[in-house]
Amino acid sequence: MQETRRNFIRKTSMAAGAMAAVPLISYGRNSILGANDRINFAVLGIRSRGQAHRDSIAANENVMLKTICDVDDRYFPDYSAKVEEKFGKKPTWEKDFRKVLEDKDIDVITIATPEHWHAPMAIAALQAGKHVFVEKPCAHNPAEGEMLVAAQKKYGKLVQMGNQQRSSDHTIYIVKKIHEGLIGKAYYGKAWYSNQRGSIGVGKEVAVPDYLDWELWQGPAPRRAYKDNVHPYNWHWFWNWGTGETLNNGTHEVDVCRWALQVDFPEKISATGGRYHYKDDWEFYDTLITNFDYGDKMISWEGKSCSPARFFNRGRGAQIIGTEGSVIVDRGGFVHYGKDGKVIEEYKSGQENVSMGLVGGGEMTDLHFGNLINGIRNGETLKAPIDDAYIGVQMLLLSNVAWKTGETLELDPSNGHMLNKKYMDRYWGREYEKGWEPTV
């Protein structure tokens, strides 16, 4: 049967896990944060996903977006005007995030920059005494993922990763039901993503535009000449700065599969695919199938960057298969099928479920930011704390290694380390520009 949102929320209002009252927690500056204390934010990276950060911060109570930071001057005026509209006050502008970290009035740093900056910025923010909301993927390479987890433990601030479906009411509800045996033993999660991206062409070395600080944009990454087909988006498809479609979008649905199956690191990872659609500067695959083998369970991800072909008429989603049925769940709702393949329960959230990235905040992102804010104020448990969220990121980073080497990777399931020492030495970390190396 199909439910209305009102009926669903009434039936499952407790499924999201209301938190028991806990003592207020001190987080520095000789103060105790309580429900009446304003929390000040700074957003690093204000194009695209940074707009969602602004809107979802504004959707919560007693908060202020104090400072915005970007290396591209073009985005400041419009973004700043929207901040003033939503918060009643203009933010301060900075190009260099290090100046933002010096401001002791800022409580939370949010990071929506290119991926090679995610972990280094998050670690620096923790060292400066800030809480962090970092977009997925939380790291550009596996070593950074471990460093970020270590930094969070060392400095004691909260770090939430932006896999916002963890805060989706209907996903929380159906995953809980799966854990309770709704489909018997859940043993297979199939995740997918489809898009229709065009060619990025062959870039030309040109002068760096006046509006861009290319040195700061590159930061910890080894230096490359500026080309006209990298900024502001196509860096995703270059190894020096990005992690490919697997981490750009696969992070979300693979995380749902891992959550539903209650698994962490797999025993083996394999991946196959290629760059089939165009001959251009794109360095990753445009089509990839990757498998995560747990022995008695498995997860697969199928990514199609350049084809709109869908599964179950959905551009992205996850199918969880068990011994007594299956569930399809995405941002737009879920369908529960019995063992005979007939629909038992269906729910539609009313939210769009499209393959393109979310520029606006949306309800899930509002709730995800709200969860972090409540974590800071009263100790509410985070939905995507970094010590758990990083596991899915590490898996997908390692699937890139499996694709690059063309070999099945065998892992130590206790920590996700590759058993092949040659690959650990070569692919676990990365080369950094001298002077920009992150440290914990």
N, C-alpha and C positions, 0 to 999 in steps of 0.2 A: 504494500500500500504506500501511497505517497502522502507525506505529512506537510502541513504548513509550518513555517518557521515558528509561529507563536506556539503551536502545540508541541513542537520539538523542544523548544527552549523550556517550556513549562515542565515537560516530562524529564528533561535532562539537566535542569539548572544546577544540580549538584555534581554532575558528571565531570565538570571542569575542575573539581577538586577544591572546594572552599577550604582555605587554610585556617587552622586553629590559631587562636590568639597567641602571640609570642611576645616576650619582652622587647622593648625598643633597643636597638643596637647602636652603639657609638661608632661612627666612621671617621673620626679625626676632627681636627680644627677645634678640639675641646667642646664639641657640641653633640647633642643627641638629636638625630633627625626624627621628627614625629609627623603625624598626619597634617599638621598645620604649617609645616616648614616648606618654603618654596625650594624647588630643586632647579638649579641652573644648568643648562645644556650648552654645548658647543658642537656644531656639525662640521666635520671635515669631509669635503667633497660635496658640492651643492648642486651638481648637475644630476638629472635623472633620479636615481634612487635616493639621493639626498633630499629631493622634494618630498618623498614619502616620509623620511625622518622628520622633516619640519612639520608636516601635517599630522603625523601620529603623536608627536610630542604635544602639539596643540590640542589634540583630542583628550588629553588627560588633565587632571586638576592641579592647580597651584604649581605650575612649572613655568620656566622662562627660557626661551632660546636667546642666550646672551651674545654669542659670538658665532660667526660663520667664517669658514676658511676654505680657500680654493687657490690653485695656482693659475687659474684662467680668469682674467678680469671680466670677461664678457658676462658672466653669470651673476655677478654681485647685485646690480641694480634691481632686476626683476625679483630675484630671490629675497632681497632685503625688503622690498615693498610688500611682498607676501607675508614676511615675518611681522612687519609692522601692522599689517591688516589683522593677523591672527592673534598677536600678543600685545598689541597696543604700544609697542616701542620698537624703534629701529635697533638692529643688532650692530655690534662692532664688526669690522671686517679685518681679516688678516690673510696674508698669503702664506706665511711660514707657520706651520702648525706648532713649532717649538715655542713661539710666542704665546700661543693659546694655552699651552700647558703651564706656562708661568703664572697664569691668572688663578689666584687662590680662591676666587669666588665661584669658579666653575666646578660643578660636582660630577658631571657626566660628559664624556667624550663619545660622540657617535661617528662611525667611520664608514663612508660610502665612496671611497677612493678606488683607483685601480688596485688590482689584487696584490701586486708586489709590495704594496704599502700596508696591507691589513695587519699582519702580525707585528712588524716593526713599530707602527703607530700605536697599536694596542699595548704593547709592552712598555713603550715610552710613557703612555698615559697612566698605566698602573704605577710606574716608578714615580710619576708626579702626583700620586695620591688620588687619581680619578677613577670612577667607575666607568665601564666601557660597554657600548653597544657596537658590535662589529658585524658588518655584513658578511655573508658567506661568500667565498670560503674564508675561514679565519686565518688561513696560511697559504703561502705560495709553494711551499715544499714541506715534507714531513718533519724536518728538524724544527722548523718554525712553529709547527703545531705543538710539539712537545715543549718548546721554549715558552710559548704563551701560557700553557697550562701551568708550568713551573712558576712563571711570573705571577699568575693569579694567586697561587698558593702562597708565594713568598710575601706579596704585598697586601693580600687580604681583601681587596676590593672585588666587586661583582663584575662578571663579564658575561653578557648575553650575546649569543650569535643570532643572526637574522634569518633563521629558518622558521619563519613566522607561522607555519602550519602547526607547529607544536602548541600554539595558543588558539587554534581553531576549535570552537565548541563542538562542532559535529565530528571533527577528527578525533578529539579527545574521547568523545562518547563511543565511537565505533571501535577505536583501538582498545578501549577498556573492555568492550564486549568481546572482542577477539581474544583478549587475555583471559577472559572468563570462560572460554570454550565455545563461543558462538559458531565457529566453523570447525570444531574439533581441534586436532593438532594442526596449527598453522605452520607450514613448512616451506612455502615458496612465495617470494615477493617479486613481482615484475613491475619495474618502473620504466617510464618512457617520457620522451619530450620530442616535439616536432615543431619546426619553424621553416620559414622560406627565406633564408638570408641570401642576398646576392653576392657577387664577387667583390672583393676589396681591391682588385686590380694590382698593378705593380707600382709601388710607391717611388716617388722621386725625392732625392735629397734636395731640400729647399731651406731657405733661411727660416729660423724660428720666428713665428709671428710675435709681434710686439706685445700682444695680450697674454702670452704664455711664458711662465718661468719654467723652461725645459729642464734646468738643473734640478730644481725642487721636484718637478714631476717625476724625474727618474729616481732621485733619492738613493735607496739602497741597491738599485739594479746597476749592473755594469753599464757603462756609457755606450750609447749608440747615437749615430747622427740622426737628426730630425728628418722624418719623411712625411709626406703629405697624406698618407693613408693610415696613420696610427691613432692620432688624437682626434676626437675625444672618445671613440668607442672601440675601434678595431684593435686596440692593444690586447683585447681578449684572445686574439688568435696568434699571438707571438709568445714563444716560450720565455722570453726575457721578462715579460710583465704579466702575462696571463696564464690561465690554466685550462683553456679550452671549454667547450660546451659542457663537458662532464661536470666541472666545478661551477660553471656559470649558471647552469640550471639543474643538472642532475642531482646536485646536493639535496634539493628539497624532497624529491620523491624517493630517493634512496634512503633518506633519513626516515621517511614514513614507513618504508619496508622494514628497516632495522628496528624501529620502535615497535611495530606490530609483531615482529617475530621474536622480539626480546633477545637480540644478539649484539655482540660487539665486533671485535676483529675476526675476520674469516681465517680459514686455514690456507686457502689458495685464491689467487686472483688471476684471471686471464682476460684478454681483450683483443678484439679484432675489428678492423675498420680501415678507413682511408679518406683521403681528400679526392673525391670522385667527380664533383660537379664542375669545378673550375680549376684552371691553372693560374695561380696568382701568388701573392705573398703569404697567404694563410698557411701557417706552419703546423696546425693540428689537423685532425680528421674532421670531415663534415658528417660522417656516418660512423657510428661505433656501437658495438655490442660488447658489454663487459659482464663477466660472471664472478660472483663472490661465493665461494664454496665453504660451507660450515660443517661438512660431513653429513649431518642429518637434516640440514636446512640449506637453502640457497636463495640468493638475490641476483637478479639480472637488471641491467639498465640498457635501454636502447635509445640512442640519441640520433636524431636526424636534423641537422642544422639547416639543410637546404631542401627539405621536402615537407610539404604540409600533410602528408599521409598520417592518419590518426589511428589510434586503437580505441575501440568502444566509443567512437565519435568524440573523443577527447584529445586535445592537443598535448596534454600532459596528465599524468596521474599514476596511481599505483593499484595493482591488483594483488590481493592477498589470497592465496589458495590454501585450504586446509582439507583434512580428511572428511569433513562433513559439509563442505560448501565453500563459498568464496565471497569476497567483498571487493568492490571497486570503490576507491575513495580518491577524491581530488578536492581542489579548492571550492568547487561548486556543490559538493555534497557527497553522498555515497549510495551504493546499491548493494544489498545483501542478497545473495543467491543461495538457494538450498542445494543439497547434494544432487538433485535432479535438474539443476540449472534454472529453476523457476524463481522469479523475484519474490522474496519474502518481505522485505522492507526497503523503501527508497526515501531519501531525503534530499531536497534541493535547497541550498542556502540562499539563493537569490544573488549570490556573488558571481561575477564573471570568472570563467576559467579559461583563460587564453594563454597561448604560448609566449606572447611578448611579455617583457619584464614589467613589473608594477611600478609606475611612476608615482601615482597617488598612493596614499597610505593604505586605505582599506581597513575593514574591520579587524582582520587578523593581525595586521601590523599595529593597529591601535592597541589591541589587547596585549601584544607582545611587548610593546613599550610600557604599557600599564603594569605588566608583570614585573619588569625591571624596576620601575618606580616604586611599586609596593615592596619589592625586595629590599630596596634601599631604606624605605621608610619604616617598615615593620617586620622585615625578615621573611617575607613570603618566599617560598621556594621557587627558584627560576625554572621556567619551562625548558630552556635551552642553555644550561650552564656550560661553560666552555670545556670543563673536564669530561663532559659527555658528548657535547656537540662536535668536538674536534675529531672524534672517532670516525664519523661518517666522512668528514673531509679527508682524513688520512687514507681511508679506503679508496676514495676516488683519485686522490693524488697518486696512489700506488697503481691504480688502474691505468693511469697515464704512463707510468713506468713499464707496466706489462705491455702496453701497446707499442711503446718506443723500442723495447727490447725484442718484442715478438715471442716472448716466453711466458709460461705460467709461473707466477711468483709463489713461492712457499713462504708462509709467514709464521712467526711466533704469535699465536692468538692472544697471549697475555699482554702484548704491547704493540703488535702490528709491525714489528721489525722484520725485514726481509732476512731469510736465512742464508741467502747467497751474499757472502761478505763483499764480493766485487761490486754487486749492485748497491749494497748499503754504502760503500765508500763513494760510489759515483753519483748516486741519485737521491740519497737521503736529504742532503742539504743543497746549497747553491753557492755560487761565487757572488761576493758582494763588492760594490764599489768601496775602495779603501776609505776608511773613516766613517762609513755608514753601517757597519756591522751591528746587528742587534745583540745585546747581551742581557742576561738576567742577573 
